[in-house]
Amino acid sequence: MINVEMLSTGDEVLQGQIIDTNAAWLADYFFSQGLPLIRRNTVGDSLESLVSVLRERSQFADILIVNGGLGPTSDDLSALAAATAKGEGLVLHEEWLSHMERFFTERGRVMAPSNRKQAEIPASAELIDNPVGTACGFAVKLNRCLMFFTPGVPSEFKVMVAQEIVPRLRERFTLPEPPLCLRLTTFGRSESDLAQSLDPLELPPGVTMGYRSSMPIIELKLTGPASEKEAMLKLWPEVHRVAGESLIFEGTEGLPAQISRELQERKLGLTISEQFTSGLIALQLGRENAPLLASEVVPSQEETLAQTAHWIAERRTKHFAALALAVSGFEQEHLNFALSTPEGTHALRVKFNTSRHSLQTRQEVCAMMALNILRRWLNGKPIASDHGWINVVESLFLP
């Protein structure tokens, strides 16, 4: 087994001032390449701390991806830390310095003297090209560990990992076949409820059942070695059965993307009217290029279920849309949903026991509920289903 680790650097990461999206991306990307991370560490902008953790992890890791600290400012210390940990000095890489000067000249800018620092790498380092930025990466060998140093800018980091680092790893290591991970996402069921039915399953050797809870969804993951693919696929229908009506999509594409594709394939235009969700549904579908004919956010007001249904039916007619979706205002834990279709308008009044959650979370729950209503209609299912903690208190259909 190859021991792969990541070290994120920077006070802003350590102190939570920015979210470490690079770490999440790398963990997922390396997993798909057959290189699952076994450890992630974070350290601030302290030379002593950086040198210490590099020396420590070099005794345990085979591969260490170090992210951040390659900029032109005084708090960018990764190159110096790598050189110090190895007991050598920094050298100016003349070719990269020329590359940076061309980079600025081609953009009509003058390179600041401080940028020269970005061309200084440890004496024994192998330069790693950065096709989209000025901070070159580099690789050094320390004890048993091959360390790759990368910039913190996500767009630069991702390109360097995919185009420069992974090919080098394939040349130097025999990489295992990527593990298999089967995923599905549920809505409206609790993690404990799902686990009660799934934990008794007899899993193949090396296979685990995982749960990722992120309100309002629970993701179920069956993960194991590629050698157990047949056994995992044989078990997967039972996971489907347990998920039942709460299953909203499979894989990692996401519900908005799947709905958008279905609308496009069936040439169905959609108009949306939102109160409580404040445009969140339109935003999620718009990001996936859904065929939205119109979307509006109207002031929140108390409405009967019939009023919401009549309103969205009128909006569908006005915009010549095949479908129209509405979410009413949130009043005393009650909310109206309505979907107007060519054969009539379906409407639900729902009670959400979500008062303990933030406004943002409650809006996300309601947006997911609306998208699920649309998904169910597109799949030829009744728009209402048993969602556990979501209580449908009234429904109607207007032909």
Secondary structure, 3 states (H helix, E strand, C coil): CCCEEEEEECHHHHCCCCCCHHHHHHHHHHHHCCCCEEEEEEECCCHHHHHHHHHHHCCCCCEEEEECCCCCCCCCCHHHHHHHHHCCCEEECHHHHHHHHHHHHHCCCCCCHHHHHHHEEECCCEEECCCCCCCCEEEEEECCEEEEEECCCHHHHHHHHHHHHHHHHHHHCCCCCCCEEEEEEEECCCHHHHHHHHCCCCCCCCCEEEEEEECCEEEEEEEECHHHHHHHHHHHHHHHHHHHHHEEEECCCCHHHHHHHHHHHCCCCEEEEECCCCCHHHHHHHCCCCCEEEEEECCCCCCCHHHHHHHHHHHHHHCCCCEEEEECCCECCEEEEEEEECCEEEEEEEEECCCCCCHHHHHHHHHHHHHHHHHHHHCCCCCCCCECCEEEEEEEEEC
